[in-house]
Amino acid sequence: MLTPSLSSSRKTKNTLVGEIPVEWMVTRLGKIARIVRGSSPRPAGSSLYFNGSYLPWITVGDVTSSSTMYLATTASFLTEEGAKHTRIIGPGTLILTNSGATLGVPKIIRIRAGANDGIAAFLDLDGAKNEFIYYFLQSKTRYFREVLAPGIGQPNLNTDLIGQITIALPPTDEQAKIVEILESWDRAIERLENLIAAKKQLKHGLMQQLLAAKKRFGGFKNRSWRACTLGDVGSESNLRNNGKLSRDVLLAVTKAEGMVPMRERVQGEGVERCKIVRKGWFAYNPMRLNIGSIARWDGPQEAMVSGDYVVFRCHEDKLDPAFLDHYRRSYRWRRFVETTGIGSVRVRIWFSDLGRMRLRLPPIEEQRRIAEVLDSCDHEISILAKQLQMLQLQKKGLMQKLLTGKVRVTHLLTEST
């Protein structure tokens, strides 16, 4: 990656945006670009305008679907008639999402396309490079969402608000060097993201083969798998807290993070009826199992969850908890929970429902071996994810310093990664 060296001497000046190098200028985005909003044909979804093949159609979803700087493809196209009712922008145009929960995401497009009304475009940039403004906007995403356009409903970042944003602008040659540095960090981040994606895909394929007995370990190939239900090899627990544990070990279950401390604002009045969860036990909200919110508790001490949750345990001589933790991520599990439960609006899946799930289980020793291999894959992915997070934080810190002139680029040092 490319990293800047500190200049030996710096002259600065005080401005509206703070202390910046004397060579830099302070301006507003509206002074260096003509900022316009995209336009969507109406009515939305009309076959006269949409689902055609004539003109690429940029939506907020296209912009936010990846973390890369450039946008070269879109998920949908307009018809020739639809193209007459949108704003068409050309290759090299800088754009920014300007409405909804994902506002404030910039991209530079590489195609001629129509932009919908959730997109703002920066036209006729003067004295600034597209890529430099891209990084500036990227550094402001949180500010856009939390300060400039907050809201419970549909937050909106209109072109007037965008145009009033002040920016510290270095000379164009320094802009180019700053961009070069940040692009090198982006390439390193992208390589790591691609590696993580490949590792996840490899683990997914391996899991499917192992859980379907298409791949067997030596020593187990002649041993048969047996059919059963989850209720045959697991049982529900209604063990209540009854004053045993304090509120600081009250947990909630999320799809993304597993078991996490429950936020104070959603905790109930008391914890007496909360359910105890022991190491290796599973817990889930019966109204959210169908979206994947289930987790195995792996902490060393007992914890507890809401009394409304379902808690169950494996009979560990028949079903290994770590094996089931991987099995619940399989297609077979997902297909079952999507087609079971009680209720048409808010589906509830109790353990009496889940227990009917049919399983084909290898011997317990093979279950543990499968879990060990898949755990190893997860561990490797977790290490890479932490490296990625660290790289992203480093880039964020460096970007803040470069874009404010706190670190000046006098020459570039090449470092191996």
Secondary structure as GFF3:
##gff-version 3
##sequence-region A 1 417
A	DSSP	beta_strand	2	4	.	.	.	ID=ss1
A	DSSP	beta_strand	12	15	.	.	.	ID=ss2
A	DSSP	beta_strand	18	21	.	.	.	ID=ss3
A	DSSP	beta_strand	25	28	.	.	.	ID=ss4
A	DSSP	alpha_helix	29	32	.	.	.	ID=ss5
A	DSSP	beta_strand	34	37	.	.	.	ID=ss6
A	DSSP	beta_strand	50	58	.	.	.	ID=ss7
A	DSSP	alpha_helix	60	64	.	.	.	ID=ss8
A	DSSP	beta_strand	70	71	.	.	.	ID=ss9
A	DSSP	beta_strand	76	78	.	.	.	ID=ss10
A	DSSP	alpha_helix	80	83	.	.	.	ID=ss11
A	DSSP	beta_strand	87	89	.	.	.	ID=ss12
A	DSSP	beta_strand	94	97	.	.	.	ID=ss13
A	DSSP	beta_strand	106	109	.	.	.	ID=ss14
A	DSSP	beta_strand	113	115	.	.	.	ID=ss15
A	DSSP	beta_strand	119	123	.	.	.	ID=ss16
A	DSSP	alpha_helix	130	139	.	.	.	ID=ss17
A	DSSP	alpha_helix	141	143	.	.	.	ID=ss18
A	DSSP	pi_helix	144	148	.	.	.	ID=ss19
A	DSSP	alpha_helix	159	163	.	.	.	ID=ss20
A	DSSP	beta_strand	166	169	.	.	.	ID=ss21
A	DSSP	alpha_helix	172	211	.	.	.	ID=ss22
A	DSSP	beta_strand	226	229	.	.	.	ID=ss23
A	DSSP	alpha_helix	230	233	.	.	.	ID=ss24
A	DSSP	beta_strand	234	237	.	.	.	ID=ss25
A	DSSP	three_ten_helix	247	249	.	.	.	ID=ss26
A	DSSP	beta_strand	250	254	.	.	.	ID=ss27
A	DSSP	beta_strand	258	261	.	.	.	ID=ss28
A	DSSP	three_ten_helix	264	266	.	.	.	ID=ss29
A	DSSP	beta_strand	275	277	.	.	.	ID=ss30
A	DSSP	beta_strand	282	284	.	.	.	ID=ss31
A	DSSP	three_ten_helix	289	291	.	.	.	ID=ss32
A	DSSP	beta_strand	294	296	.	.	.	ID=ss33
A	DSSP	beta_strand	303	305	.	.	.	ID=ss34
A	DSSP	beta_strand	310	314	.	.	.	ID=ss35
A	DSSP	alpha_helix	321	327	.	.	.	ID=ss36
A	DSSP	alpha_helix	331	338	.	.	.	ID=ss37
A	DSSP	alpha_helix	351	354	.	.	.	ID=ss38
A	DSSP	beta_strand	358	361	.	.	.	ID=ss39
A	DSSP	alpha_helix	364	404	.	.	.	ID=ss40
A	DSSP	beta_strand	412	414	.	.	.	ID=ss41
###
